[in-house]
Amino acid sequence: MAYNVAVVGATGNVGREMLTILEELNFPVEQMHALASRKSRGIEVAWGDRTIKCQDIETFDFSSVDIVLMSAGGDVSRAWSEKIGKAGPIVIDNSSAFRQDPDVPLIVPEVNPDAIRDATKKNIVANPNCSTAQLVVALKPLHDAARIKRTVVSTYQSVSGAGKEGMDELWNQTKAIYGLGDATPKVFPKQIAFNAIPMIGSFRDDGYTDEEAKMWDETHRILDPAIRLTVTCVRVPVFVGHCEAVTVEFDRPIGPDEARTILREAPGVLVIDKQEHDGYITPVDAAGEHAVYVSRIRKDHSVDNGLTFWVVSDNLRKGAALNAVQIAQLLDETGTIKPRSGYRTLTV
Ligand SMILES: NC(=O)c1ccc[n+]([C@@H]2O[C@H](COP(=O)([O-])OP(=O)(O)OC[C@H]3O[C@@H](n4cnc5c(N)ncnc54)[C@H](OP(=O)(O)O)[C@@H]3O)[C@@H](O)[C@H]2O)c1
């Protein structure tokens, strides 16, 4: 019992991680297809101890595939995901294109696995924004214990969140600033090397950015529309791993010890929280790992029932590829999809 799987965006940061994680988690794959744009046709990408050649999405026959992990940006998703879904496969879409579509479930398996029941409405399941995914994994067990009224989040997001071009810009700019190269920003709006940019995405009329709005819209959809959030997203010169300083106000007192106990039991969370230098997590520690790490849990003295803590995870893994593969596992475990059993019937 194994699936024919296609990864679209297989030469990208997230696509490469998808190939690695499908293998790491032993997802049952019969045939693997790596797809990207025409310019990458024939390029070899690693899949376990093998390499596979990339194919051009434009000429690929999706009708022989069961699951498509789509990770090539919003424009490619808008052009292809619905078309592929109608041809039979279930698409797990990493872009923001379908995250607010009522006929497309937006899923973090540790938080709202039951939403998988809507997967066949359009044969598309949406993966959340990288910063939302790690946030809701940490908030969910606390929210189950004491209702969250309000959350204040400041993110410290790595450059890999802006794709391979974002990583190249940090690398080249860092060298250029102390050498003789060109340090002109191209991917980011300002210099990212040795800097911090309090602006990700594009500005909205209310002064927030669309990246910030994604975090509250998606948290509302995945966890609870009653939670009030304010968010500031900041790009920092880190290659992999997003951090979040999170302050939460509950409807009853919940102390740091109780929160640590709850979070230690929670799926997907690892608590590393001691007042010593090995007692908290940084992006370098989290890169390449699966967990959402929570550190520095303490009382927020400025409100009655407040806690403040630090959340770190690998944005290419839990923030993207790992979550997508977990959704594929959920499709399999719930019987929503069956390998090579002919086309599923759309329910709308
Ligand atoms: N990075 C993160 O932390 C993160 C987190 C959550 C979601 N996402 C989402 O995941 C997606 C990919 O991100 P990434 O970081 O992997 O970007 P990336 O490193 O820039 O890679 C982009 C991939 O898309 C492919 N692609 C671009 N245009 C294409 C086209 N017209 N047809 C087919 N393939 C095309 C590229 O192929 P070529 O090499 O052939 O151009 C490449 O494989 C985006 O939607 C992003 O928003 C990223």
The ligand as an ORCA input file, in Angstrom:
! r2SCAN-3c Opt
* xyz 0 1
  N      10.247     28.987      3.290
  C       9.330     28.894      4.251
  O       9.601     29.042      5.442
  C       7.932     28.628      3.879
  C       7.049     28.322      4.882
  C       5.727     28.086      4.565
  C       5.346     28.147      3.265
  N       6.233     28.435      2.296
  C       5.763     28.493      0.925
  O       6.348     27.447      0.179
  C       6.517     27.871     -1.181
  C       7.938     27.654     -1.636
  O       8.844     28.295     -0.779
  P      10.409     28.024     -0.865
  O      10.942     28.671      0.343
  O      10.721     26.577     -1.099
  O      10.795     28.857     -2.190
  P      12.096     28.720     -3.140
  O      13.249     28.161     -2.379
  O      12.242     30.026     -3.792
  O      11.669     27.629     -4.238
  C      10.647     27.865     -5.158
  C      10.339     26.588     -5.925
  O       9.242     26.857     -6.780
  C       9.574     26.465     -8.110
  N       8.915     27.283     -9.103
  C       8.956     28.620     -9.232
  N       8.218     29.032    -10.297
  C       7.701     27.909    -10.843
  C       6.845     27.651    -11.940
  N       6.377     28.638    -12.722
  N       6.508     26.372    -12.207
  C       6.966     25.356    -11.457
  N       7.778     25.533    -10.383
  C       8.139     26.799    -10.081
  C      11.071     26.661     -8.177
  O      11.576     25.908     -9.256
  P      12.803     26.435    -10.145
  O      14.032     26.139     -9.346
  O      12.685     25.629    -11.373
  O      12.574     27.914    -10.358
  C      11.478     26.123     -6.808
  O      11.523     24.728     -6.833
  C       6.009     29.302     -1.218
  O       4.642     29.265     -1.569
  C       6.141     29.756      0.204
  O       5.255     30.792      0.524
  C       7.526     28.670      2.562
*
